[in-house]
Amino acid sequence: METTPPGKSTGREIVERAAEAALGSIPLVGSALAVTFVTALGWRLEERREKWFTGLAEGLEELRQRVDDFDLETLADNDLFVDAVVTATRTVEHTHQADKISALCNAVLNSVAPDAPDADTQAIFLNLVDRFTPSHLRLLALWDDPLAWFASRGIAEPQAGIAGSRTQTVEAGLPEMKGRPDFYGLIASELGSAGMLTASLSWNVSATSLMDRLRRWARAGQVSTRGRRGAGW
């Protein structure tokens, strides 16, 4: 199977022409400047797209080497895989955030894994990655397995007396969120509304419960290739 990223597509040309026409109609923006802007933007989008497809191609090759009977040649006929690629690529085109791109890449790779999720689960997962920020994904990853999160990063676990709040776990495990309870409280609320967390972070719990797993849902995006993991999934 050809793994070289595709060249300039008809879709891209149509978008560029539409953007050129729109910018050229703005009185304060000259046509030359409009074309320069569109050209520069087009190059940047193409660079982002090529990097994405190259990463996918590398991930697929790694899967081929690790999974028995994995046939790259049949992927173009796999509707689940094609759907995942198309949906994820749309998100990649409007984000530069590595955590989201990693989660999307793993979701696409997971669509062809032996234990691939069904089409609806995959679609819901990809929609949530598009909707959520990297902070959402990191918080979700923390609550997927708090003990493993702290151990893998060499971070000291939160300490409490008889009881404590799970906000201690958040601030210890995600230093960038320390002192920002309104921020991570909103994130946790949104994850809870999406059915991704099983309990509130503000409840008082026993000291031993500070490290209980709170994440709910299937691990739709946690295929691992060369240690690569879906951020928060």
C-alpha positions, 0 to 999 in steps of 0.5 A: 500500500502506498504510504506517501502522503497524497498531493494537492487535492481537488478539494484543496484547490476549490477551497483556495479559489473560494478563499481568494474570491472572498478576500478579493472582494474585501475593499481594504485587502488588495487582490495581490495581498489576498492571493499571498495570504491564501497561498501561504495558508494553503502551504501551511494546511498542506504541511499539516495534512502531510505530517498527519498522513505521514504519521498515520502511514508510519503507525500502520506500518508498525501495526503491520509488523506487530499484528498477525494477518494485518493486510495493508492492501485491504484498508481502502475497502475497510469502511470503518477505517475510511470513515475514521481517516476522513473524520479525523483529518477534518479535525487535524486541519483545524488544530495544531495541538499534539495531544489531540492529534495523538488521540486522533491518530490512535483512534484511526489505528484502533479502527483496524485493530483486532478489537476495533470498536463498532462504528457508533463508538468510533464516531462518538469518540472522534466527535468528543476528541474534536470537541474537547481540549487537550486539558480535557484529554489530560484530565481524563487520562489522569482519572483513567488510572491515577496510580499509573499516571503518578507512577509513570511521571514520578509524581508524589501521590496526594496525601490526606488525613481521614478524608480529602477532595479529589481536587487534591489528586488533580492539582498534584497530578496536573501541576498546570492546573494547580490553583485553578479550581474553576478551570478544571472544575468546568472541564470535569463538569463537561466530561461528566455531562458527556458520561466520561467521569463517574463522580464529582471531583469536589466530593469529600472521600476517604484518603484511599479513594483519592486515587480511585479510577473515575473514567468511564467508557471504552478505550476507543483511542488507546492503540499504542505504537512505539509507546504512542498513546491516545491522550486521555483515551 
